[in-house]
Amino acid sequence: MEITKPAVAGTLESSDCQVMIEEGDGKVEFSLESSVINQYGNQIRKVALETLKNLGVDNAKVTMVDKGALDCTIKARIEAAVYRSVLQTEDLPWGGAIR
Amino acid sequence: MINPNKKRLRRTMMFLNAQKPGLIKDPYIYKPDSIMLDLEDAVAENQKDAARFSLFHALRTINYRGCERVVRINGLDSPYWKEDIRCAVAGGCDSIRIPKTESAKDVYIVEKEVIQAEKDFGRPEGSVLIMAAIESARGVMRALDMLRTVHKSSREIKNLKELNALLENVQKSEDAIAHQERLQIMGTMTGGIAHEFNNFLTPIMGHAELLMMELPEGSDEQDSAKEILEASEKAMDVVKQISSLSRKNVETVYKCIPVKKMMQRALKMITSVCPPQVHLESELQVEQENILGNKTQLNQVLLNICVNAIHAIGKKEGTIHVKCEVISRETLAGFLDKELPDTWKDYIYISIKDNGCGMEKETLRQIFDPFFTTKKGGEGTGLGLALVEQIVTSHKGYVFAESQPGVGSCFHIGLPVLQAEQPEETVHVGERHEIRMVFADDNAKVLELLRRSFDKIGMQIQTCMTVEELSANLAEKEADVLVVEESIEGQSGVDFCMSIAGKYPKMLKLVSIESISREIVEAKKKGIINGYVEKPLSDRNVLESVRECQKEQGLY
């Protein structure tokens, strides 16, 4: 999926995370800021990259500010940001690319 | 197949904003019956899209530990609801809640969309329930239509409807119980007062009569005295009815009555009270049948009903049709629409039909209530039919009525038929033949103990564990003494004695009891049973009771 427009999803509330996505320069660039980066940094990174891969995003700059989100929230926020960026709100691939 | 979730319990329902990760991650700790993940009002307009992703992953990954997961979709007037359904169904929700449902069409289009989503995401059709939230007056008015349109699974409205009906029934039966209690208190009170009242009435009437004699004929004063006398006479009538209703001062001995004779006598009496414009027709299809009861009381039952019929016909022409026949227990049970005890096989069925003014439903419901009357002030006591019901019930019978305003009323009475009386035994065994005793009890230990203690004093007894066994035993050979437990496998021993009263008139019938109750004393008074033995049973207390009964009967 081609990311051309910048988009944001999520909040900075506890248990949530805010994801910002913008046009990349040829690869996926992921930067993470988290209160639990020392404990879960690797897991968060893994989930985020996997989600992006599932969506077919291979060229984007993703910035995440995590406030202790669960895996399901991380996925949901990244997906929300990606689909906002491509302006798709209907006929989403539930259970397909979104999983 | 009906979705098993359809009838699950929904007492508590927790609403959560599906967009807030902090809320959706652990609501199950409060153990609500249902969790409602909201996509509608709780979610800001610009977060509708993000909320779906959050919802989808929450449904997929969070274990809600058995709570029903309901998704409230956006209103059908918004651009979001279709995608909401797809997301919720794909995520695996249990139910979809339609907000502010107002028409059958709303439910219909949602159902269509849900079925499509079930197909798209590989879920069995009907696995997602639909809950229609009725939030407006218009919705309430059309609730029934909504239900009719859909043929699928659960609908909250339906559950609500069932719940409402249930609550209504509970309310009704509570009201009925309270009403019954009030009547009972009133009955007890009036029974006591009735006697006192008579004492007051006697001097009033006596003095009124004296005044009438002393005052000049035709004077105003004499008229007043006459009024007093008449009013007191009416009061006396009321008192008499009250006391018969409360069963005080009334001798009621139950005897074996031939139905045909009783009916003929009653009809004669009714004819004598019928005004000329009322025709009495009768149809008696009974021959040898007998019932156990009190002739005077049964006469009163028929008379009271017929007098009401005469009043209903009033001044115009009319007919009263009295029919009497024998029907089986099953037939009567069918009429009454309830189970009847199998103590009696057949019932005498009497119907009294008139073509008078009839009754409204509301009146019909109350006719058997004491003091309920439609007659104008002072004319009726409101006790006639109450008395009818009380007498019929104490005869172990049933009475009910049907009516249609303008067409007429019909009263139905069912009374248990006594099993055929056996012809008098001609052969009498020697004067001092051994007493044959039969014991019926559903406790084997008690029977064994009795058998042994009677053995010791050199008497053989017969024992039975069930009513059927007992009937068979008696049919084989009549006993001299029967001792039956007051409740044998749930069946009343007294009722059994009543049912066989005609068959074995000579047999002494005793009931073994835990403690003396009103029913037992009454049964003895009415002659249904000869006596009772208090438990624990022993050879001694049984023989003592038997001796006492024999003494009362004048046998020794």
Boltz contact constraints between the chains, C-beta under 6 A:
constraints:
  - contact:
      token1: [A, 9]
      token2: [B, 50]
      max_distance: 6.0
  - contact:
      token1: [A, 14]
      token2: [B, 22]
      max_distance: 6.0
  - contact:
      token1: [A, 15]
      token2: [B, 21]
      max_distance: 6.0
  - contact:
      token1: [A, 15]
      token2: [B, 22]
      max_distance: 6.0
  - contact:
      token1: [A, 16]
      token2: [B, 21]
      max_distance: 6.0
  - contact:
      token1: [A, 69]
      token2: [B, 21]
      max_distance: 6.0
  - contact:
      token1: [A, 72]
      token2: [B, 57]
      max_distance: 6.0
  - contact:
      token1: [A, 72]
      token2: [B, 58]
      max_distance: 6.0
  - contact:
      token1: [A, 72]
      token2: [B, 61]
      max_distance: 6.0
  - contact:
      token1: [A, 73]
      token2: [B, 21]
      max_distance: 6.0
  - contact:
      token1: [A, 75]
      token2: [B, 57]
      max_distance: 6.0
  - contact:
      token1: [A, 76]
      token2: [B, 53]
      max_distance: 6.0
  - contact:
      token1: [A, 76]
      token2: [B, 54]
      max_distance: 6.0
  - contact:
      token1: [A, 76]
      token2: [B, 57]
      max_distance: 6.0
  - contact:
      token1: [A, 79]
      token2: [B, 53]
      max_distance: 6.0
  - contact:
      token1: [A, 80]
      token2: [B, 50]
      max_distance: 6.0
  - contact:
      token1: [A, 80]
      token2: [B, 53]
      max_distance: 6.0
  - contact:
      token1: [A, 89]
      token2: [B, 49]
      max_distance: 6.0
  - contact:
      token1: [A, 90]
      token2: [B, 83]
      max_distance: 6.0
  - contact:
      token1: [A, 94]
      token2: [B, 86]
      max_distance: 6.0
  - contact:
      token1: [A, 94]
      token2: [B, 87]
      max_distance: 6.0
  - contact:
      token1: [A, 94]
      token2: [B, 90]
      max_distance: 6.0
  - contact:
      token1: [A, 95]
      token2: [B, 90]
      max_distance: 6.0
  - contact:
      token1: [A, 95]
      token2: [B, 121]
      max_distance: 6.0
